[in-house]
Amino acid sequence: MLDASTGAVLSHRKAKQPIAGGKDFDSLLKGLDEEKSRAEDIFQREVSALKDRDRILEEKFREALRRAEEDPDEGPPPRPFDLD
């Protein structure tokens, strides 16, 4: 505030800091779009990794199933009492 007659400063109030660290609306939107695209890239990477993981597990299961069919069990394992 200023004194009208003398022109002296009676009180001083500091200007408010702008919200969002002084960035304007357009730069905030651009940053939001960049974050959104980065999140989408990460999501797509994880989806493809999950599909790849499913494929690998399926291959391992098929291989174990094939081995089990080729090498059938010979019966129950021997009991410890029969070994004496």
C-alpha positions in Angstrom: 0.0 0.0 0.0 1.1 3.5 -0.7 0.3 6.7 1.1 -1.4 8.9 -1.4 -0.2 12.2 0.0 3.5 11.3 0.6 4.0 8.4 -1.8 5.6 6.3 1.0 5.2 2.6 1.1 3.0 1.6 4.0 3.0 -2.1 3.6 4.4 -4.6 1.1 3.0 -7.9 0.1 5.0 -10.5 -1.7 3.5 -11.8 -5.0 2.0 -15.2 -4.8 4.0 -18.1 -6.3 2.3 -19.4 -9.4 0.8 -22.9 -9.1 2.6 -25.8 -10.7 6.0 -24.3 -10.2 5.5 -21.4 -12.7 4.8 -23.7 -15.7 2.1 -22.6 -18.1 -0.9 -24.7 -19.0 0.5 -25.9 -22.4 3.8 -27.1 -20.9 1.8 -29.0 -18.2 -0.3 -30.7 -20.9 2.7 -31.6 -22.8 4.3 -33.1 -19.8 1.1 -35.1 -19.1 1.1 -36.4 -22.6 4.7 -37.5 -22.3 4.0 -39.3 -19.1 1.0 -41.0 -20.6 2.9 -42.2 -23.6 5.8 -43.4 -21.4 3.2 -45.3 -19.2 1.7 -46.8 -22.4 5.1 -48.0 -23.6 5.9 -49.6 -20.3 2.5 -51.3 -20.3 3.0 -52.7 -23.8 6.4 -54.0 -22.9 5.0 -55.8 -19.9 2.2 -57.3 -21.9 4.6 -58.6 -24.5 6.9 -60.0 -21.7 3.9 -61.7 -20.2 2.9 -63.3 -23.5 6.5 -64.4 -24.0 6.6 -65.9 -20.4 3.4 -67.8 -21.1 4.8 -69.2 -24.3 8.0 -70.3 -22.6 6.1 -71.9 -19.7 3.9 -73.7 -22.2 7.0 -75.0 -24.1 8.5 -76.3 -20.8 5.3 -78.0 -19.9 5.0 -79.7 -23.3 8.7 -80.9 -23.0 8.1 -82.3 -19.5 4.9 -84.0 -20.7 6.8 -85.6 -23.6 9.6 -86.8 -21.3 7.0 -88.3 -18.9 5.3 -90.2 -21.8 8.7 -91.5 -23.1 9.9 -92.6 -19.7 7.0 -94.1 -17.8 7.3 -94.8 -14.1 8.4 -98.3 -13.2 6.1 -98.6 -10.2 6.2 -97.2 -6.7 9.6 -96.4 -5.2 11.0 -99.0 -2.9 10.0 -98.8 0.8 12.8 -98.2 3.3 11.7 -101.3 5.2 12.2 -103.5 2.1 15.9 -102.4 1.8 17.0 -104.2 5.0 
